[in-house]
Amino acid sequence: MLDLPCGERVDVHTLDMGQREFDCDCGAAHAVVMDVHPLARFVPEFLVEILTETIETDDDFEEFTTAHAMASVMEEFPDQVESVDVAEDGTVGYALAWVTDFDSRRLHEVIVELIVELMEHAVSHAEDEEVAQQFEAEMLEFDVSTFVEQYRRERDLEDEHDTPI
């Protein structure tokens, strides 16, 4: 069982790997993420490639993954995310799952915002001041909500068989 941020509980065996959110008995829709979900669920493949090539991890994962993105979400919203490690349960098909107090669209926006912050931090340490300034100027024009809306439409995230772009 997983205790949800809203106070309800959910059996981890009812969470499906294609699921992105579920309607809870509390009346809210909760986002669901599993370690098997690719980071490209939230950002384009080219960005995933850049993140995995440039970010060094010091944990059990060989590269930057959805698990790292969700760890950032948990750090930012500790009372709004619950996780469960079911690595020992071979019947569910995943090892880690996270459920948020907000729906999948809001989670998508949060993850994009956190990735942009991560990128801004990395660029701020670049030795090329012109590149850093250009990146910051472009980010001022970047609208997370618009990006998420377009990305979700192009990916057709309502279909469990969506493909990365």
C-alpha atoms as an extended CHARMM CRD file, in Angstrom:
* protein
*
       165  EXT
         1         1  MET       CA              0.0000000000        0.0000000000        0.0000000000  PROA      1               0.0000000000
         2         2  LEU       CA              1.0720000000        3.5570000000       -0.7060000000  PROA      2               0.0000000000
         3         3  ASP       CA             -0.0630000000        6.3780000000        1.5580000000  PROA      3               0.0000000000
         4         4  LEU       CA             -1.0500000000        9.2870000000       -0.6760000000  PROA      4               0.0000000000
         5         5  PRO       CA             -0.3880000000       12.9630000000        0.0860000000  PROA      5               0.0000000000
         6         6  CYS       CA             -4.1640000000       13.4860000000        0.4440000000  PROA      6               0.0000000000
         7         7  GLY       CA             -4.3980000000       10.8860000000        3.2180000000  PROA      7               0.0000000000
         8         8  GLU       CA             -5.9590000000        8.1180000000        1.1200000000  PROA      8               0.0000000000
         9         9  ARG       CA             -4.1600000000        4.8510000000        0.3760000000  PROA      9               0.0000000000
        10        10  VAL       CA             -3.6860000000        2.9710000000       -2.8840000000  PROA      10              0.0000000000
        11        11  ASP       CA             -2.6060000000       -0.6110000000       -3.5180000000  PROA      11              0.0000000000
        12        12  VAL       CA              0.5550000000       -0.5300000000       -5.6450000000  PROA      12              0.0000000000
        13        13  HSD       CA             -0.7910000000       -3.4960000000       -7.6070000000  PROA      13              0.0000000000
        14        14  THR       CA             -3.5780000000       -1.2820000000       -8.9850000000  PROA      14              0.0000000000
        15        15  LEU       CA             -1.0870000000        1.1560000000      -10.5230000000  PROA      15              0.0000000000
        16        16  ASP       CA             -0.5960000000        0.3950000000      -14.2010000000  PROA      16              0.0000000000
        17        17  MET       CA              2.6920000000        1.1630000000      -15.9800000000  PROA      17              0.0000000000
        18        18  GLY       CA              0.7950000000        3.0870000000      -18.6800000000  PROA      18              0.0000000000
        19        19  GLN       CA             -1.0180000000        5.1830000000      -16.1110000000  PROA      19              0.0000000000
        20        20  ARG       CA             -0.2200000000        8.8840000000      -15.8100000000  PROA      20              0.0000000000
        21        21  GLU       CA             -2.8200000000        9.8320000000      -13.2190000000  PROA      21              0.0000000000
        22        22  PHE       CA             -5.8400000000        8.4610000000      -11.4390000000  PROA      22              0.0000000000
        23        23  ASP       CA             -8.9780000000        9.8390000000       -9.8950000000  PROA      23              0.0000000000
        24        24  CYS       CA             -8.7410000000        9.3650000000       -6.1480000000  PROA      24              0.0000000000
        25        25  ASP       CA            -11.4930000000        8.7770000000       -3.6170000000  PROA      25              0.0000000000
        26        26  CYS       CA            -10.5600000000       12.1990000000       -2.2070000000  PROA      26              0.0000000000
        27        27  GLY       CA            -11.9590000000       13.7800000000       -5.3770000000  PROA      27              0.0000000000
        28        28  ALA       CA             -8.6180000000       14.8820000000       -6.8590000000  PROA      28              0.0000000000
        29        29  ALA       CA             -6.6220000000       13.5320000000       -9.7810000000  PROA      29              0.0000000000
        30        30  HSD       CA             -3.1330000000       12.4180000000       -8.7180000000  PROA      30              0.0000000000
        31        31  ALA       CA             -0.1830000000       12.1120000000      -11.1060000000  PROA      31              0.0000000000
        32        32  VAL       CA              1.5840000000        8.7540000000      -11.2030000000  PROA      32              0.0000000000
        33        33  VAL       CA              5.1920000000        8.2840000000      -12.2860000000  PROA      33              0.0000000000
        34        34  MET       CA              7.2490000000        5.1160000000      -12.2970000000  PROA      34              0.0000000000
        35        35  ASP       CA             10.9620000000        4.5820000000      -12.6910000000  PROA      35              0.0000000000
        36        36  VAL       CA             10.3020000000        2.7770000000      -15.9880000000  PROA      36              0.0000000000
        37        37  HSD       CA              8.7510000000        5.9160000000      -17.4780000000  PROA      37              0.0000000000
        38        38  PRO       CA             11.2590000000        7.6210000000      -19.7720000000  PROA      38              0.0000000000
        39        39  LEU       CA             12.3220000000       11.1960000000      -19.1160000000  PROA      39              0.0000000000
        40        40  ALA       CA             11.1170000000       11.9080000000      -22.6660000000  PROA      40              0.0000000000
        41        41  ARG       CA              7.6180000000       11.7520000000      -21.2130000000  PROA      41              0.0000000000
        42        42  PHE       CA              8.3080000000       15.2970000000      -20.0310000000  PROA      42              0.0000000000
        43        43  VAL       CA             10.8940000000       16.7720000000      -22.4170000000  PROA      43              0.0000000000
        44        44  PRO       CA             12.0540000000       16.0750000000      -25.9990000000  PROA      44              0.0000000000
        45        45  GLU       CA             14.5910000000       13.3370000000      -26.7180000000  PROA      45              0.0000000000
        46        46  PHE       CA             17.3130000000       15.7980000000      -27.7370000000  PROA      46              0.0000000000
        47        47  LEU       CA             17.1230000000       17.3900000000      -24.2870000000  PROA      47              0.0000000000
        48        48  VAL       CA             17.1320000000       14.0000000000      -22.5850000000  PROA      48              0.0000000000
        49        49  GLU       CA             20.3280000000       13.1960000000      -24.4990000000  PROA      49              0.0000000000
        50        50  ILE       CA             21.9320000000       16.4620000000      -23.3580000000  PROA      50              0.0000000000
        51        51  LEU       CA             20.9140000000       15.8770000000      -19.7470000000  PROA      51              0.0000000000
        52        52  THR       CA             22.1650000000       12.2850000000      -19.6920000000  PROA      52              0.0000000000
        53        53  GLU       CA             25.4640000000       13.2700000000      -21.3240000000  PROA      53              0.0000000000
        54        54  THR       CA             26.2080000000       16.2480000000      -19.0950000000  PROA      54              0.0000000000
        55        55  ILE       CA             24.8310000000       15.4020000000      -15.6560000000  PROA      55              0.0000000000
        56        56  GLU       CA             26.9380000000       13.0630000000      -13.5860000000  PROA      56              0.0000000000
        57        57  THR       CA             25.0360000000       11.0300000000      -11.0330000000  PROA      57              0.0000000000
        58        58  ASP       CA             26.4310000000        9.5550000000       -7.8440000000  PROA      58              0.0000000000
        59        59  ASP       CA             23.7870000000        6.9450000000       -7.1660000000  PROA      59              0.0000000000
        60        60  ASP       CA             22.6640000000        3.5520000000       -8.4510000000  PROA      60              0.0000000000
        61        61  PHE       CA             21.5450000000        5.0120000000      -11.7880000000  PROA      61              0.0000000000
        62        62  GLU       CA             24.1310000000        5.2910000000      -14.5620000000  PROA      62              0.0000000000
        63        63  GLU       CA             22.6250000000        8.4640000000      -16.0010000000  PROA      63              0.0000000000
        64        64  PHE       CA             20.1100000000       11.2220000000      -15.2850000000  PROA      64              0.0000000000
        65        65  THR       CA             16.6540000000        9.6340000000      -15.3460000000  PROA      65              0.0000000000
        66        66  THR       CA             13.0320000000       10.1480000000      -14.4130000000  PROA      66              0.0000000000
        67        67  ALA       CA             14.0120000000        9.0700000000      -10.8870000000  PROA      67              0.0000000000
        68        68  HSD       CA             16.2970000000       12.1170000000      -10.6120000000  PROA      68              0.0000000000
        69        69  ALA       CA             13.5840000000       14.4170000000      -11.9170000000  PROA      69              0.0000000000
        70        70  MET       CA             11.1500000000       13.0160000000       -9.3620000000  PROA      70              0.0000000000
        71        71  ALA       CA             13.7300000000       13.3870000000       -6.5900000000  PROA      71              0.0000000000
        72        72  SER       CA             13.8890000000       17.0740000000       -7.5060000000  PROA      72              0.0000000000
        73        73  VAL       CA             10.0930000000       17.3020000000       -7.3600000000  PROA      73              0.0000000000
        74        74  MET       CA             10.1140000000       15.6320000000       -3.9360000000  PROA      74              0.0000000000
        75        75  GLU       CA             12.7540000000       18.0570000000       -2.7230000000  PROA      75              0.0000000000
        76        76  GLU       CA             10.7130000000       21.0280000000       -3.9360000000  PROA      76              0.0000000000
        77        77  PHE       CA              7.3220000000       19.6900000000       -2.7640000000  PROA      77              0.0000000000
        78        78  PRO       CA              8.0370000000       17.2670000000        0.1020000000  PROA      78              0.0000000000
        79        79  ASP       CA              4.4710000000       17.2170000000        1.4030000000  PROA      79              0.0000000000
        80        80  GLN       CA              2.8940000000       16.7710000000       -2.0190000000  PROA      80              0.0000000000
        81        81  VAL       CA              4.7270000000       13.6720000000       -3.2580000000  PROA      81              0.0000000000
        82        82  GLU       CA              4.7510000000       10.1530000000       -1.8970000000  PROA      82              0.0000000000
        83        83  SER       CA              6.9280000000        7.3610000000       -3.2070000000  PROA      83              0.0000000000
        84        84  VAL       CA              7.2030000000        3.6440000000       -2.7900000000  PROA      84              0.0000000000
        85        85  ASP       CA             10.0490000000        1.2060000000       -3.4440000000  PROA      85              0.0000000000
        86        86  VAL       CA              8.6240000000       -2.0950000000       -4.6290000000  PROA      86              0.0000000000
        87        87  ALA       CA             11.8100000000       -3.5020000000       -6.1260000000  PROA      87              0.0000000000
        88        88  GLU       CA             11.3050000000       -6.7140000000       -4.1700000000  PROA      88              0.0000000000
        89        89  ASP       CA              7.7850000000       -7.2050000000       -5.5920000000  PROA      89              0.0000000000
        90        90  GLY       CA              8.2040000000       -8.8750000000       -8.9610000000  PROA      90              0.0000000000
        91        91  THR       CA              4.5020000000       -8.6750000000       -9.7650000000  PROA      91              0.0000000000
        92        92  VAL       CA              4.2060000000       -4.9370000000      -10.4670000000  PROA      92              0.0000000000
        93        93  GLY       CA              6.7150000000       -4.3560000000      -13.2990000000  PROA      93              0.0000000000
        94        94  TYR       CA              8.4390000000       -1.3400000000      -11.7730000000  PROA      94              0.0000000000
        95        95  ALA       CA             10.7380000000       -0.6940000000       -8.8190000000  PROA      95              0.0000000000
        96        96  LEU       CA              9.8290000000        2.8690000000       -7.8260000000  PROA      96              0.0000000000
        97        97  ALA       CA              6.5760000000        4.7930000000       -8.0490000000  PROA      97              0.0000000000
        98        98  TRP       CA              5.6540000000        8.3430000000       -7.1200000000  PROA      98              0.0000000000
        99        99  VAL       CA              2.1800000000        9.7950000000       -6.6590000000  PROA      99              0.0000000000
       100       100  THR       CA              1.6820000000       13.5450000000       -6.3840000000  PROA      100             0.0000000000
       101       101  ASP       CA             -1.0010000000       15.6320000000       -4.7930000000  PROA      101             0.0000000000
       102       102  PHE       CA             -1.4100000000       17.4250000000       -8.1300000000  PROA      102             0.0000000000
       103       103  ASP       CA             -2.5020000000       16.1190000000      -11.5290000000  PROA      103             0.0000000000
       104       104  SER       CA             -0.2310000000       14.9720000000      -14.3590000000  PROA      104             0.0000000000
       105       105  ARG       CA             -0.3530000000       18.2920000000      -16.2160000000  PROA      105             0.0000000000
       106       106  ARG       CA              0.8070000000       20.2570000000      -13.1590000000  PROA      106             0.0000000000
       107       107  LEU       CA              3.5110000000       17.6670000000      -12.5010000000  PROA      107             0.0000000000
       108       108  HSD       CA              4.6610000000       18.0480000000      -16.1030000000  PROA      108             0.0000000000
       109       109  GLU       CA              4.9670000000       21.8070000000      -15.6210000000  PROA      109             0.0000000000
       110       110  VAL       CA              6.8650000000       21.3500000000      -12.3410000000  PROA      110             0.0000000000
       111       111  ILE       CA              9.3630000000       18.9680000000      -13.9390000000  PROA      111             0.0000000000
       112       112  VAL       CA              9.9680000000       21.2980000000      -16.8890000000  PROA      112             0.0000000000
       113       113  GLU       CA             10.4250000000       24.2430000000      -14.4950000000  PROA      113             0.0000000000
       114       114  LEU       CA             12.9490000000       22.2620000000      -12.4300000000  PROA      114             0.0000000000
       115       115  ILE       CA             14.8710000000       21.1330000000      -15.5230000000  PROA      115             0.0000000000
       116       116  VAL       CA             15.0280000000       24.7380000000      -16.7460000000  PROA      116             0.0000000000
       117       117  GLU       CA             16.3650000000       25.7920000000      -13.3140000000  PROA      117             0.0000000000
       118       118  LEU       CA             18.9500000000       23.0120000000      -13.4940000000  PROA      118             0.0000000000
       119       119  MET       CA             20.0120000000       24.1670000000      -16.9450000000  PROA      119             0.0000000000
       120       120  GLU       CA             20.1790000000       27.8140000000      -15.8200000000  PROA      120             0.0000000000
       121       121  HSD       CA             22.3700000000       26.8030000000      -12.8980000000  PROA      121             0.0000000000
       122       122  ALA       CA             24.6960000000       24.8390000000      -15.1820000000  PROA      122             0.0000000000
       123       123  VAL       CA             24.9400000000       27.6630000000      -17.7150000000  PROA      123             0.0000000000
       124       124  SER       CA             25.6700000000       30.1680000000      -14.9420000000  PROA      124             0.0000000000
       125       125  HSD       CA             28.8710000000       28.2170000000      -14.2500000000  PROA      125             0.0000000000
       126       126  ALA       CA             29.9300000000       28.3020000000      -17.8910000000  PROA      126             0.0000000000
       127       127  GLU       CA             33.1050000000       30.1900000000      -18.6540000000  PROA      127             0.0000000000
       128       128  ASP       CA             31.4790000000       31.8890000000      -21.6370000000  PROA      128             0.0000000000
       129       129  GLU       CA             29.5030000000       34.8420000000      -20.2480000000  PROA      129             0.0000000000
       130       130  GLU       CA             27.9190000000       35.5290000000      -23.6500000000  PROA      130             0.0000000000
       131       131  VAL       CA             26.4390000000       32.0140000000      -23.7880000000  PROA      131             0.0000000000
       132       132  ALA       CA             25.0660000000       32.3980000000      -20.2680000000  PROA      132             0.0000000000
       133       133  GLN       CA             23.4720000000       35.7310000000      -21.1210000000  PROA      133             0.0000000000
       134       134  GLN       CA             21.9770000000       34.3610000000      -24.3390000000  PROA      134             0.0000000000
       135       135  PHE       CA             20.5270000000       31.3790000000      -22.4960000000  PROA      135             0.0000000000
       136       136  GLU       CA             19.0110000000       33.5900000000      -19.8030000000  PROA      136             0.0000000000
       137       137  ALA       CA             17.4800000000       35.8630000000      -22.4480000000  PROA      137             0.0000000000
       138       138  GLU       CA             15.9320000000       32.8860000000      -24.2180000000  PROA      138             0.0000000000
       139       139  MET       CA             14.5680000000       31.5260000000      -20.9490000000  PROA      139             0.0000000000
       140       140  LEU       CA             12.8320000000       34.8370000000      -20.2720000000  PROA      140             0.0000000000
       141       141  GLU       CA             10.8190000000       34.2010000000      -23.4330000000  PROA      141             0.0000000000
       142       142  PHE       CA             10.1830000000       30.5370000000      -22.6290000000  PROA      142             0.0000000000
       143       143  ASP       CA              6.6460000000       29.8660000000      -21.4190000000  PROA      143             0.0000000000
       144       144  VAL       CA              6.4790000000       26.5960000000      -19.4870000000  PROA      144             0.0000000000
       145       145  SER       CA              2.6980000000       26.3070000000      -19.6910000000  PROA      145             0.0000000000
       146       146  THR       CA              2.6730000000       26.7960000000      -23.4720000000  PROA      146             0.0000000000
       147       147  PHE       CA              5.5300000000       24.3160000000      -23.9040000000  PROA      147             0.0000000000
       148       148  VAL       CA              3.7550000000       21.6900000000      -21.7870000000  PROA      148             0.0000000000
       149       149  GLU       CA              0.4800000000       22.1690000000      -23.6470000000  PROA      149             0.0000000000
       150       150  GLN       CA              2.1620000000       21.7820000000      -27.0350000000  PROA      150             0.0000000000
       151       151  TYR       CA              4.3490000000       18.8650000000      -25.9210000000  PROA      151             0.0000000000
       152       152  ARG       CA              1.4080000000       16.9850000000      -24.4440000000  PROA      152             0.0000000000
       153       153  ARG       CA             -0.6220000000       17.5720000000      -27.6050000000  PROA      153             0.0000000000
       154       154  GLU       CA              2.2080000000       16.3710000000      -29.8700000000  PROA      154             0.0000000000
       155       155  ARG       CA              2.9820000000       13.3750000000      -27.6690000000  PROA      155             0.0000000000
       156       156  ASP       CA             -0.7200000000       12.5460000000      -27.2380000000  PROA      156             0.0000000000
       157       157  LEU       CA             -0.1790000000       11.7000000000      -23.5880000000  PROA      157             0.0000000000
       158       158  GLU       CA             -3.7160000000       10.4220000000      -23.2670000000  PROA      158             0.0000000000
       159       159  ASP       CA             -2.6770000000        7.3420000000      -25.2740000000  PROA      159             0.0000000000
       160       160  GLU       CA             -0.5590000000        4.7730000000      -23.4620000000  PROA      160             0.0000000000
       161       161  HSD       CA              1.2950000000        4.1080000000      -26.7460000000  PROA      161             0.0000000000
       162       162  ASP       CA              2.6410000000        7.6410000000      -27.2360000000  PROA      162             0.0000000000
       163       163  THR       CA              6.0670000000        8.0260000000      -28.8120000000  PROA      163             0.0000000000
       164       164  PRO       CA              8.8710000000       10.4530000000      -27.9840000000  PROA      164             0.0000000000
       165       165  ILE       CA              9.5780000000       13.4750000000      -30.1450000000  PROA      165             0.0000000000
